Amino acid sequence: MRTTLALGALLMGAVPLRAYDALHAVWDSLLQRYVWAGRIDVVGLSADERLDRYLQQLATAQPEQWPREAQMAFWLNAYNACGVALLVRRLGLRYIAHLDSLLQADTFCIAGEEHTLFSLRQRLRSFGEPLLHFGAGGLTPSFPPLARRAFTSANLRRQLRENARAFLRSPHGCVLDVATNTLWLSPFLAWYRADFERGQRTLLHTVAEFAEPTVAAYIAARRQELRVDFLDFNPHTVVRFASVHIPRLKPLQTRSPAKSPSKAR
């Protein structure tokens, strides 16, 4: 009897703990429907009222009392949703001439505060976790692409590592030129280089951790004389207008399956 009551209390207690993950189910569904290979169907999103509904949920959320992982997932999702909303408001935008101006052009109410994309990025930086940069989907191919899944407290670390690995193994993220002994990196890594160089770690430590094994081996062998440079910024936006077949993914899981009382220990 005590075991059953204890299990019931545990399951009841799990509901509010997972409420912060359930908040992002709508965003997860939107990503699956309108994002493919980092490209965003802004026309489709502009006609879907769920984006505004999700932004309204973000506006009234109170994440400051949530666990750290849930807070980081919240601000990442908020940054990405506001970035998408910014593109939706500018359906014809295909080229970004002044990125800094665009990042501060629109304001959004998030957790009861007014934010721009710039201030949201600063909020992410305040956590002191550089891998969050790989989860903040970019408006152009020079940034890590927008993932097709919402971040949750449960998947945050795994997805950030997957994002970092995918980006640093793409020509937008990392290119090794053996002939000139030069490692070319995305310009976004130059902008946030200070976040990756803390303590005893350098930017090359992060690149070697997630880049192709051959690149990582080259870095290890030539670290002292390897030249690091940065690719030119790609100003073209990641919007798409042509319809494509997008595979469906499983719905966002907001809680773990409950164990039966007979299996409780």
C-alpha positions in Angstrom: 0.0 0.0 0.0 2.8 2.4 0.9 4.6 1.5 -2.3 1.5 2.3 -4.3 0.9 5.6 -2.5 4.5 6.6 -2.9 4.4 5.8 -6.6 1.2 7.8 -7.0 2.8 10.8 -5.3 5.8 10.5 -7.5 3.8 10.4 -10.7 1.6 13.3 -9.5 4.8 15.3 -8.7 6.2 14.6 -12.2 3.3 16.5 -13.9 4.4 20.0 -13.0 8.0 19.1 -13.4 7.4 18.3 -17.1 5.0 21.2 -17.7 7.9 23.3 -18.9 8.6 20.7 -21.6 5.0 20.4 -22.6 5.0 24.2 -23.3 7.1 23.5 -26.4 4.9 20.9 -28.0 3.3 23.4 -30.3 6.7 24.7 -31.4 7.9 21.2 -32.0 5.0 20.5 -34.3 5.6 23.7 -36.2 9.3 22.8 -36.7 8.4 19.4 -38.1 5.9 20.8 -40.6 7.7 23.9 -41.9 11.5 23.2 -41.5 13.5 21.0 -43.7 17.3 20.8 -43.9 17.6 24.2 -42.1 15.2 25.9 -44.6 12.1 27.6 -43.4 8.7 27.6 -45.2 7.8 31.2 -44.2 4.8 31.3 -46.4 3.2 28.3 -44.7 4.1 29.6 -41.3 2.6 33.0 -42.0 -0.8 31.3 -42.4 -0.5 29.1 -39.3 -2.0 30.8 -36.2 -0.1 28.4 -33.9 3.1 30.5 -34.2 1.4 33.5 -32.6 -0.2 31.2 -30.0 3.3 29.9 -29.1 4.7 33.4 -28.9 1.9 34.3 -26.5 2.7 31.3 -24.3 6.3 32.4 -24.2 5.3 35.9 -23.2 3.4 34.8 -20.1 5.8 31.9 -19.1 7.8 32.2 -15.8 10.9 30.1 -16.3 13.0 31.7 -13.6 12.0 29.0 -11.1 12.6 26.1 -13.4 15.6 23.8 -13.4 18.7 25.1 -15.3 18.3 22.7 -18.2 14.6 23.7 -18.6 15.6 27.4 -18.5 18.2 26.9 -21.2 15.7 25.0 -23.4 13.1 27.7 -22.9 15.4 30.6 -24.0 16.8 28.6 -27.0 13.2 27.9 -28.2 12.3 31.5 -27.6 15.3 32.7 -29.6 14.5 30.4 -32.5 10.8 31.1 -32.5 11.4 34.9 -32.6 14.0 34.4 -35.4 11.4 32.6 -37.4 8.7 35.2 -36.6 11.1 37.9 -37.8 11.4 36.2 -41.2 7.7 35.6 -41.4 7.1 39.3 -40.9 9.4 39.9 -43.9 8.2 37.3 -46.5 10.2 38.8 -49.3 13.5 38.9 -47.4 16.1 36.8 -49.2 19.3 38.8 -48.4 20.5 40.4 -45.2 22.6 43.4 -45.8 23.0 44.5 -42.2 22.7 41.6 -39.8 23.3 43.7 -36.6 20.4 46.1 -37.5 18.1 43.2 -38.3 18.8 41.4 -35.0 17.6 44.6 -33.1 14.8 45.5 -35.5 11.8 43.8 -33.8 10.9 43.3 -30.2 9.2 40.4 -28.6 7.7 39.8 -25.2 9.3 36.8 -23.6 8.7 35.9 -20.0 7.2 39.3 -19.4 10.1 41.2 -20.8 10.8 43.0 -24.1 13.5 41.4 -26.1 15.2 41.6 -29.5 17.0 38.7 -31.1 20.2 40.4 -29.9 19.1 40.6 -26.3 17.9 37.0 -26.5 21.3 35.9 -27.7 22.8 37.8 -24.7 20.4 36.0 -22.4 21.6 32.7 -23.8 25.3 33.7 -23.3 24.5 34.5 -19.6 24.3 30.7 -18.9 28.0 30.3 -19.7 27.3 27.3 -21.9 29.0 27.8 -25.3 27.2 24.8 -26.9 24.0 26.8 -26.7 25.2 28.7 -29.8 24.8 25.5 -31.8 21.2 25.4 -30.8 20.4 29.0 -31.8 19.2 28.6 -35.4 20.6 31.2 -37.8 18.9 33.4 -40.3 21.6 32.6 -42.8 23.7 29.5 -43.6 26.6 31.0 -41.8 25.0 30.0 -38.5 24.0 26.5 -37.4 20.7 25.6 -39.0 17.4 25.5 -37.2 16.7 22.0 -35.9 13.4 20.2 -36.6 12.8 19.5 -32.9 12.1 21.7 -30.0 14.5 21.7 -27.2 13.4 20.2 -23.9 15.1 19.6 -20.5 15.4 16.0 -21.5 17.0 16.3 -24.9 18.9 19.5 -24.6 22.5 18.2 -24.1 22.1 15.4 -26.7 20.6 17.7 -29.3 23.2 20.4 -28.8 26.0 17.9 -29.3 24.3 16.6 -32.4 23.8 20.1 -33.8 27.5 20.9 -33.1 28.6 17.7 -34.8 26.4 18.3 -37.9 27.5 21.9 -38.3 31.2 21.4 -37.8 31.1 18.6 -40.3 29.5 20.7 -43.0 31.2 23.2 -45.4 29.4 26.0 -43.7 31.0 25.2 -40.4 34.5 23.9 -40.9 36.8 23.5 -44.0 40.3 22.2 -43.8 42.8 23.3 -46.4 45.8 21.1 -46.1 47.7 22.8 -48.9 47.8 26.0 -46.9 47.6 24.4 -43.5 44.5 26.5 -42.8 41.3 25.7 -40.9 38.4 27.8 -42.2 35.6 28.2 -39.7 32.2 29.8 -39.7 32.2 33.5 -39.0 29.8 32.9 -36.2 32.6 31.2 -34.3 34.6 34.4 -34.6 31.8 36.5 -33.2 31.4 34.3 -30.2 35.0 33.0 -29.9 35.3 34.4 -26.3 32.5 32.1 -25.2 34.4 29.0 -26.4 37.8 30.1 -24.9 37.3 29.8 -21.2 39.6 28.1 -18.7 42.0 25.8 -20.4 39.8 25.3 -23.5 40.3 27.0 -26.8 38.1 27.2 -29.9 40.1 24.4 -31.4 39.2 22.1 -28.6 35.5 22.5 -29.5 36.2 22.1 -33.2 38.3 19.0 -32.7 35.6 17.5 -30.4 32.9 17.7 -33.0 34.6 17.9 -36.5 35.2 15.0 -38.8 37.7 12.5 -37.2 40.3 13.2 -39.9 40.0 16.9 -39.2 40.3 16.3 -35.4 43.4 14.2 -36.0 45.0 16.9 -38.2 44.3 19.5 -35.5 45.9 17.3 -32.8 49.0 16.8 -35.0 49.4 20.4 -36.2 47.8 22.5 -33.4 50.8 24.7 -32.9 51.4 25.7 -36.5 47.8 25.4 -37.8 46.4 28.6 -39.2 42.8 29.5 -38.2 40.8 31.8 -40.4 37.1 32.5 -40.9 34.8 32.1 -43.9 33.0 35.0 -45.4 29.5 35.7 -44.0 26.7 34.3 -46.2 24.0 37.0 -46.4 21.3 34.9 -48.0 18.4 33.9 -45.8 17.3 30.4 -45.1 13.8 30.9 -46.3 12.2 28.6 -49.0 9.1 29.0 -51.0 8.8 25.8 -53.0 6.8 23.0 -51.3 8.8 19.8 -50.6 7.9 16.5 -49.1 8.9 16.6 -45.4 9.0 13.3 -43.5 6.9 13.3 -40.3 8.6 12.8 -36.9 7.2 11.4 -33.8 5.3 13.9 -31.5 7.3 15.5 -28.8 7.4 13.3 -25.7 6.7 15.4 -22.7 7.0 12.8 -20.0 8.4 9.4 -19.3 6.2 6.3 -19.5 4.7 5.6 -16.1 5.8 2.3 -14.4 3.1 0.0 -13.1 2.8 -0.4 -9.3 3.8 -4.0 -9.6 7.2 -3.1 -10.9 7.9 -0.4 -8.3 10.9 -0.9 -6.1 
